[in-house]
Amino acid sequence: MRRLPLLALALLVLAGCGLLNGGAAEPPRGAGETVVRVGVMQVIDTAPFYLAMNKGYFRDEHLSVQITPTKSGTDSLPLLAGNHIDIGFGNWATLFQAQANGTGDYRVLADGSQGGPHVQIVATRPDSGIHTAKDLAGRTVSSNAPNDIPLLALKAILQADGVDPTTVKTPIVHHADTPAALAGKEVDAALQLEPFITIARHQVGAVPVVDLFGPGPAHDLPIAGYFALSTFTQEHPDTAAAFRRALERGAADAQNTVAVQQILPTFVSGVTADIAKEVAIPVFPRSVSRDRLQRVADLMLTYGQLKAALDVGRLVQ
């Protein structure tokens, strides 16, 4: 579909070499296949994507997927702007804020994950003296990215419990680094998702303080998904539609807990089969809901992450 700059191509080759056990790798590109470059995180939320890769669903749609690993949604935005990827993955708050700020004009291609009990938490060390959300006042809680969905959920929970969210310091520590950050006492607590919740529990004895998407103001909030620049979807509507269809098949497979547990060790470093059996699994929507996503934008407006209302419906492809 397009020529890759040599540097970008080299990065993609290196990225492909980083996949563990070859679990997500497809066979070499065949004749007539369209190359689509995807920036994607290695977290449980992307299990449907890796299931689709593993099962050959993209190949069924005549797509050859090239992966660029990312650590947060904020990584995908400059990669899209620089034409290094075609499709990004990230949390909805980061995307909606970028849209509102005029960073780019984006389109939502597919939903990725939705919150549920215990899938993302605030965790701490057993000796931290932190037992409830109120104890987080004045403390340091790591965040994977500035103003992302977990941080938005935490702000809502803190305010509901009478804690001023601005009193909580939120340095950036990427998900995979949170077990070490807790062990080294670099932070008092950490915003975590799976499988790093389970890894930290094993390595550090980490304990949960706040269930971000359990009962409360952020209950079952949509977390993350796949998006592209509007220019890509306008110029390549068939490719965008084919990507969505393949991913929806992966999401259907991800309704099977065992399938998620089996695929997880193939693309997340440090995850064993035993750890995979313990993780809390998010909801994997099989289609995009404008109403669900609008709830994120409305909550962002409430807590000051958006300065004006954002109509999410116009972004849904």
C-alpha positions in Angstrom: 0.0 0.0 0.0 2.9 2.3 0.7 6.7 2.4 0.8 8.3 2.4 4.2 11.2 4.7 5.0 14.3 2.7 5.7 14.5 3.7 9.4 10.8 2.9 10.0 11.3 -0.5 8.2 14.3 -1.3 10.4 12.3 -0.4 13.5 9.5 -2.7 12.4 11.9 -5.6 11.8 13.4 -5.2 15.2 9.9 -4.9 16.8 8.9 -8.1 15.1 12.0 -9.9 16.6 10.8 -8.9 20.0 7.6 -11.0 19.9 8.0 -13.9 22.3 7.8 -17.5 21.1 6.5 -16.3 17.7 3.0 -16.6 19.2 1.6 -13.6 17.3 3.6 -13.8 14.1 1.8 -14.5 10.9 3.5 -16.3 7.9 5.3 -14.1 5.4 3.3 -11.7 3.3 1.5 -13.3 0.3 0.7 -12.0 -3.1 -2.1 -9.5 -3.2 -2.0 -8.7 0.5 -2.2 -5.1 1.8 0.4 -4.0 4.4 -1.2 -2.3 7.4 1.2 -1.0 10.1 -0.2 -1.1 13.6 1.1 0.4 16.8 -0.1 -1.8 19.7 0.6 -2.2 23.4 1.6 -5.6 24.9 -1.1 -5.7 27.7 -4.1 -7.9 28.3 -6.3 -5.3 26.6 -4.8 -6.2 23.2 -5.5 -10.0 23.5 -8.1 -9.9 20.8 -5.6 -8.4 18.4 -3.0 -11.1 19.1 -5.7 -13.8 18.9 -6.6 -12.4 15.4 -2.9 -12.5 14.4 -2.5 -16.0 15.8 -5.6 -17.3 14.1 -4.8 -15.7 10.7 -7.9 -13.5 10.7 -6.0 -10.6 9.2 -4.6 -12.9 6.6 -8.2 -14.0 5.8 -8.9 -10.3 5.0 -5.8 -10.1 2.8 -4.0 -7.9 5.2 -0.3 -8.3 6.2 0.1 -6.7 9.6 3.4 -5.1 10.7 3.6 -4.4 14.4 5.3 -1.5 16.2 5.2 -2.1 20.0 4.1 0.9 22.1 3.9 1.6 25.8 0.9 3.9 25.9 -1.6 5.6 23.7 0.6 8.7 23.6 3.1 6.7 21.7 0.7 6.1 18.8 -0.1 9.7 18.2 3.3 10.9 16.9 3.7 7.6 15.1 0.5 8.3 13.2 1.5 11.9 12.6 4.9 10.9 11.2 3.4 8.2 8.9 5.2 5.4 10.7 2.0 3.5 11.5 -1.5 3.4 9.9 -3.5 2.3 13.0 -2.8 3.0 16.7 -4.0 1.6 19.9 -4.5 3.5 23.1 -6.8 4.7 25.9 -9.8 6.7 24.9 -9.0 9.7 27.1 -5.7 10.3 25.4 -7.3 10.1 21.9 -10.2 12.4 22.8 -7.9 15.0 24.3 -5.7 14.9 21.2 -8.8 15.4 19.0 -10.0 18.3 21.2 -6.6 19.9 21.1 -6.4 19.7 17.3 -3.4 17.4 17.3 -5.1 15.5 14.5 -8.4 14.4 13.1 -9.0 10.8 14.2 -11.4 8.1 13.5 -12.3 5.2 15.8 -12.0 1.9 14.1 -12.7 -0.7 16.8 -13.3 -1.0 20.5 -10.5 -2.7 22.5 -11.4 -3.2 26.1 -13.9 -2.1 28.7 -13.5 -2.0 32.5 -14.7 -4.5 34.9 -14.0 -5.6 38.5 -10.3 -5.8 39.4 -9.0 -5.4 35.8 -7.3 -2.1 36.7 -6.4 -1.0 40.2 -4.3 1.2 42.4 -1.9 -1.2 44.2 0.6 -0.5 47.0 3.1 -2.3 49.2 1.8 -4.1 52.3 3.9 -1.7 54.5 2.8 1.6 52.8 0.1 2.5 55.4 -2.3 3.1 52.5 -5.6 1.2 52.9 -8.3 3.3 51.2 -8.6 6.0 48.6 -8.6 8.6 51.3 -5.1 7.5 52.3 -3.8 8.5 48.8 -4.0 12.3 49.6 -0.6 13.8 49.4 0.9 10.5 48.1 2.7 9.6 44.9 0.7 7.3 42.5 2.3 6.3 39.2 0.4 6.7 36.0 1.2 5.1 32.6 0.5 8.3 30.7 -0.7 11.8 31.5 -4.5 12.1 31.9 -5.3 8.7 30.7 -8.3 6.6 31.4 -7.1 5.0 34.7 -6.1 8.4 36.0 -9.5 9.8 35.0 -11.2 7.0 36.9 -9.0 7.6 40.0 -9.8 11.3 39.9 -13.5 10.5 39.9 -13.1 8.0 42.8 -11.0 10.4 44.9 -13.4 13.3 44.5 -16.3 11.0 45.4 -14.4 10.1 48.6 -13.8 13.7 49.4 -10.1 13.8 48.4 -8.8 16.6 46.2 -7.2 14.9 43.2 -4.7 17.7 42.8 -3.0 16.6 46.1 -2.0 13.3 44.5 1.3 13.3 42.6 1.2 11.2 39.4 4.7 10.6 37.9 4.8 8.5 34.7 5.8 4.9 35.2 4.9 2.5 32.4 2.8 -0.5 33.2 5.6 -3.1 32.8 7.8 -1.1 35.2 5.3 -0.7 38.1 6.3 -3.9 40.0 9.9 -2.7 40.2 8.8 0.9 41.1 6.7 -0.4 44.0 9.5 -2.8 45.1 12.1 0.1 45.0 9.7 2.5 46.8 9.9 4.9 43.9 6.2 5.5 44.3 3.7 5.0 47.2 1.2 3.3 44.9 0.8 2.5 41.2 -2.0 2.5 38.7 -1.8 -1.0 37.3 -3.5 -3.3 34.7 -3.1 -7.0 34.0 -0.9 -8.9 33.8 1.3 -6.5 35.9 -1.2 -6.6 38.8 -0.6 -10.3 39.1 3.1 -10.0 38.6 3.4 -7.3 41.3 1.4 -9.4 43.7 3.8 -12.3 43.2 7.0 -10.2 43.2 6.2 -7.5 45.8 3.2 -8.8 47.7 1.3 -5.8 46.3 -2.2 -5.3 47.6 -5.1 -3.5 46.0 -6.3 -0.2 47.4 -8.8 1.0 44.7 -10.7 -1.0 42.1 -10.8 1.6 39.3 -13.7 0.1 37.3 -15.6 -1.7 40.0 -18.7 -0.2 41.6 -18.4 3.6 41.6 -18.2 6.6 39.3 -16.1 4.8 36.7 -17.9 1.5 36.8 -17.4 -0.5 33.5 -15.9 2.6 31.8 -14.5 1.9 28.2 -10.7 1.8 28.4 -9.0 1.6 25.0 -9.3 0.8 21.4 -8.0 1.2 17.8 -7.9 4.4 15.8 -6.4 6.1 12.7 -6.2 9.5 11.1 -9.2 10.5 9.1 -7.0 10.7 6.0 -6.2 7.0 6.3 -9.8 5.9 6.6 -10.8 8.2 3.7 -8.1 7.0 1.4 -8.3 3.3 2.4 -11.8 2.5 3.5 -11.6 -1.1 2.5 -8.5 -1.7 4.5 -10.0 0.0 7.6 -13.1 -2.2 7.3 -11.1 -5.3 6.8 -9.0 -4.5 9.9 -12.2 -4.1 11.9 -13.7 -7.4 10.7 -10.6 -9.3 11.7 -10.4 -7.7 15.1 -14.0 -8.4 15.8 -13.4 -12.0 15.1 -10.5 -11.8 17.6 -12.8 -10.2 20.2 -15.3 -13.0 19.7 -12.6 -15.5 20.5 -11.5 -13.5 23.5 -14.9 -14.1 25.1 -13.3 -17.5 26.0 -11.2 -17.0 29.1 -9.0 -19.9 28.3 -8.1 -18.5 24.9 -7.0 -15.2 26.5 -5.0 -17.1 29.1 -3.2 -19.1 26.4 -2.3 -16.2 24.1 -1.1 -13.8 26.9 2.3 -15.4 27.5 3.1 -15.2 23.7 3.2 -11.4 23.6 3.8 -10.1 27.2 7.3 -10.6 28.6 7.5 -12.3 32.0 4.1 -13.9 31.9 4.0 -17.6 32.5 1.1 -19.9 31.9 0.5 -20.0 35.7 0.4 -16.2 36.0 -1.9 -16.1 33.0 -4.4 -18.3 34.8 -4.7 -15.7 37.6 -5.2 -12.5 35.7 -8.5 -10.5 35.8 -9.8 -10.3 32.3 -11.5 -7.1 31.0 -14.6 -7.0 28.8 -13.8 -7.2 25.1 -16.6 -5.5 23.2 -17.3 -6.9 19.8 -18.5 -3.6 18.3 -18.2 0.1 18.9 -20.8 1.9 20.9 -21.1 5.7 20.6 -23.0 5.9 23.9 -20.3 4.0 25.8 -17.5 6.2 24.3 -19.4 9.4 24.9 -19.5 8.6 28.6 -15.7 8.8 28.6 -15.7 12.3 27.0 -18.4 13.5 29.3 -16.4 12.3 32.4 -13.3 14.1 31.0 -15.3 17.3 30.8 -16.5 16.9 34.4 -13.0 16.5 35.7 -11.3 19.1 33.6 -9.5 17.0 31.1 -11.6 18.6 28.3 -12.4 22.3 28.2 -15.5 21.9 26.0 -17.9 19.1 25.2 -16.7 16.6 22.5 -19.2 14.8 20.3 -17.6 11.3 20.0 -20.1 10.1 17.5 -18.4 12.0 14.6 -15.2 10.1 15.3 -16.7 6.6 15.0 -15.9 5.2 11.6 
